[in-house]
Amino acid sequence: MLTVPPVSLPSAMLFVSAAALVDREGRVLVQQRPPGKPMETLWEFPGGKVEPGETPDVALARELAEELGIGVDPSKLVPATFASEALGERHLLLLLYTLREWAGVPEARHASALRWVVPGDLRRLEMPPADLPFIAILEALL
Ligand SMILES: Nc1nc2c([nH]c(=O)n2[C@H]2C[C@H](O)[C@@H](COP(=O)(O)OP(=O)(O)OP(=O)(O)O)O2)c(=O)[nH]1
């Protein structure tokens, strides 16, 4: 008989969508999480939690407007990959999109800093554990 190993179930799921904005030179935008937030100072892709009643792409367009001050058409967000992993008591489902078209110039409205980097150079930055597999995927994709 097939036995399934026991798993400890999370208390809640955390749905987050994030975007790798890609510029004409193939660089991606990362932002530094500000002091006082969990995972402070780590470099992440702009984005945030999907709120009740939102689809992941609509939530991401809202987050990009709030965090970077740019206008995004949700239909221009292209699904790239995802991460699924434990985050304390909860379980994080992190959806990563790529985005090549937006209106305006990104500015750090919530983050400590912004940086444009080629995907290979993301390895030099400290990123949340869930993001680490994204680096090789972006290198292959862009
Ligand atoms: N935006 C973003 N969040 C990430 C990444 N990698 C990663 O593990 N996360 C985690 C960190 C947080 O636990 C969660 C995002 O939550 P958050 O608190 O930053 O989102 P939010 O913008 O909705 O923030 P807030 O309104 O609660 O302040 O996802 C990433 O690349 N980008």
The ligand as an SDF file (V2000), in Angstrom:
LIG
                    3D

 32 34  0  0  0  0  0  0  0  0999 V2000
    6.7220   41.6080   -2.8040 N   0  0  0  0  0  0  0  0  0  0  0  0
    7.4540   40.5290   -2.5780 C   0  0  0  0  0  0  0  0  0  0  0  0
    7.2340   39.7730   -1.4580 N   0  0  0  0  0  0  0  0  0  0  0  0
    8.0120   38.6980   -1.2950 C   0  0  0  0  0  0  0  0  0  0  0  0
    9.0210   38.3380   -2.2280 C   0  0  0  0  0  0  0  0  0  0  0  0
    9.6320   37.2080   -1.7810 N   0  0  0  0  0  0  0  0  0  0  0  0
    9.0440   36.8480   -0.6140 C   0  0  0  0  0  0  0  0  0  0  0  0
    9.3140   35.8830    0.0730 O   0  0  0  0  0  0  0  0  0  0  0  0
    8.0430   37.7650   -0.3190 N   0  0  0  0  0  0  0  0  0  0  0  0
    7.2140   37.6780    0.8800 C   0  0  0  0  0  0  0  0  0  0  0  0
    7.5810   38.7130    1.9020 C   0  0  0  0  0  0  0  0  0  0  0  0
    6.2700   38.9080    2.6320 C   0  0  0  0  0  0  0  0  0  0  0  0
    6.1330   37.8540    3.5930 O   0  0  0  0  0  0  0  0  0  0  0  0
    5.2400   38.6980    1.5540 C   0  0  0  0  0  0  0  0  0  0  0  0
    4.7990   40.0090    0.9430 C   0  0  0  0  0  0  0  0  0  0  0  0
    4.1640   40.7190    1.9260 O   0  0  0  0  0  0  0  0  0  0  0  0
    4.3300   42.2840    2.1480 P   0  0  0  0  0  0  0  0  0  0  0  0
    3.9960   42.5370    3.5600 O   0  0  0  0  0  0  0  0  0  0  0  0
    5.6490   42.7680    1.6490 O   0  0  0  0  0  0  0  0  0  0  0  0
    3.2260   42.7640    1.1540 O   0  0  0  0  0  0  0  0  0  0  0  0
    2.3760   44.0600    1.1320 P   0  0  0  0  0  0  0  0  0  0  0  0
    3.0290   44.9790    0.1180 O   0  0  0  0  0  0  0  0  0  0  0  0
    0.9870   43.6030    0.8740 O   0  0  0  0  0  0  0  0  0  0  0  0
    2.6410   44.7180    2.5590 O   0  0  0  0  0  0  0  0  0  0  0  0
    1.7480   45.3260    3.7060 P   0  0  0  0  0  0  0  0  0  0  0  0
    0.6070   46.0380    3.0120 O   0  0  0  0  0  0  0  0  0  0  0  0
    1.3190   44.1640    4.5590 O   0  0  0  0  0  0  0  0  0  0  0  0
    2.7160   46.2330    4.4080 O   0  0  0  0  0  0  0  0  0  0  0  0
    5.8670   37.9190    0.5390 O   0  0  0  0  0  0  0  0  0  0  0  0
    9.2250   39.1440   -3.3800 C   0  0  0  0  0  0  0  0  0  0  0  0
   10.0940   38.9130   -4.2350 O   0  0  0  0  0  0  0  0  0  0  0  0
    8.4190   40.2320   -3.5060 N   0  0  0  0  0  0  0  0  0  0  0  0
  1  2  1  0
  2  3  2  0
  2 32  1  0
  3  4  1  0
  4  5  2  0
  4  9  1  0
  5  6  1  0
  5 30  1  0
  6  7  1  0
  7  8  2  0
  7  9  1  0
  9 10  1  0
 10 11  1  0
 10 29  1  0
 11 12  1  0
 12 13  1  0
 12 14  1  0
 14 15  1  0
 14 29  1  0
 15 16  1  0
 16 17  1  0
 17 18  2  0
 17 19  1  0
 17 20  1  0
 20 21  1  0
 21 22  2  0
 21 23  1  0
 21 24  1  0
 24 25  1  0
 25 26  2  0
 25 27  1  0
 25 28  1  0
 30 31  2  0
 30 32  1  0
M  END
$$$$
